[in-house]
Amino acid sequence: MTAEDIKKLRDMTGAGVMDVKRALEDAAGDMDKAKEILKERGIAKADKKSDRATGSGMIFSYLHGDRVGILLELRCETDFVAHTDDFKGLGHDIAMQIAAMDPESAEDLLTQSFIKDSGITIENLIKGVIAKLGENIQVGRFCRYAI
């Protein structure tokens, strides 16, 4: 395990230096296994944050082909996180998901397979961003208009 390995895995996952170092040690230097360990630990961290209040966030809008429009309320704990590229990217991806899959409720949305990667659910997509940013994130209200 070298400093270059730590940097490479950190760049791929966004995890902290010590978390990456521990994962590489636990995986005996296997980059793929370390990545999976970080993912599992990130989901566990996200579960611990699920009770924290989400008093900030953003409203996202998305138009698809001038025939489908989405308004989405995505909530987080602080205004600082709401303005990060990771949070904005998550909001955009969830709005696209709503446009494509037309979920009936937030609970229905969370169980859907992500349109960009069918191997994960929207809930796990959100948990990944929670683990990276260190704050609770929740889907608030959303509305889908279609002609």
N, C-alpha and C positions, 0 to 999 in steps of 0.2 A: 504494500500500500504506500503510494507516494503522495506528495502534495498535489501533483498533477491529477491523480485519480480523485482526490477529494474535491478539487476545483471542478473537474469534469462532471462528477455526480451532483455537486451542488448546483452547477449551471443547468443541469437537466431537470432537477427536481425543485429547486428553490428552497430546499431545506437548510437549516443552520449548519455551520461548520462542525460543531460537536456531534450533532445528530448524524451527519454524513459519516464522520469518522467512526462512530460507534456501529453504524450499520455496516460499513465496510469491514470492520473488525469481526462483527458477528457473522458476516457472510464469507469470511476468510478471503477477502479481496475480490470476490465474484461480483462484478458490477451489476448484473441483472438481478441477482439475488438480493443485493443491497438495496436496489431500487424497490423491489417488492417489500422488503422489510420497512423501508421508509414510508411506503404507501400504507401498509397496515398500521404503523405507528401514527401516521397522520390522521387516519380515520378514527383511531382511539382518542387522539387529542381533540378532534372535532366533536366527538360525542361528549367529552367533558365540558365543552363550551356551549352546548345546546340550551342550557338554562339561562344563559346570560342575556340581558335585555338588549334589544336592537332598537336604539333610539335615533338612529341616523339612517342614511341610505340615499338612493337615487330613484328617479322615475326614468324608465327607458322607453323609447318609442322605436318601432320598427315597421317599415312598409315593405311588403313583398309584391312586386309587380303592379303596384297601384290598385290591387284588388283585395289585399289582406293587410289590415293594420293592427298593431299590437301596442298596448300600454301596459307596462309592467312596473310594479313597485318591488324593488329589491332592497332589503333592509340589512344594516350592519350596526356595529356598536358605535363607531366614531366617524366623523366627517373626513378625517384623514384617510381612513381605509376606503371610504366611498369614492374618493378621487384617485385611487390607484388604477393603473392599467389593468391589473389582474381582476379587480372588481368590475371595471367597465367591460372587460372582455367577457366575464361571466354573465353580466346583464344582457349583453348582445346575444350571446349563445342561447340563453334561456328564452329570450324574445323570439329568436329564430325557431327554437323548438316549439314554442306555443303556436307560431304561425303554421308550421308544418304538421303538427300532430293534434292540434285542437283539443287539449285536455279540458275536462269538465271542471276540475278543481285543482288547487295546489297539491293536495294529496295524490291525485291522479297524475299530475305532472311529475312529481318526485319519483314515482315508480316506473316512468317511461324510460326506455333505452334512449341514450343520447344519439341524436341524428348524425353527429360527426364521428361517433365511435360506439357502435352497438354493444361493445363489451362492457360498458358502464352505464349506470342509471344516472338520471339528473341528480338524485340525492347524493350519489358518490362523487359526481362532478363538483357539487357544492362543497362537500366535505374536504375534497382535495384543496380547494381554494381557502377554506377555513384553516386547514393545517398550515398552508403557506403564509397566510396573512395574520393568523393568530387571533381572529375575532369570530364571533358567531355571525352567521349570515343566514337569513331566512327569506323565502319568497313571500311577499305580502299579497296584495291583490293584483289581478291582471284582467285585462279585457281584450277580447279578440273580435275585430270587426271584419266582415267579409262581404263582398258583393258577388 
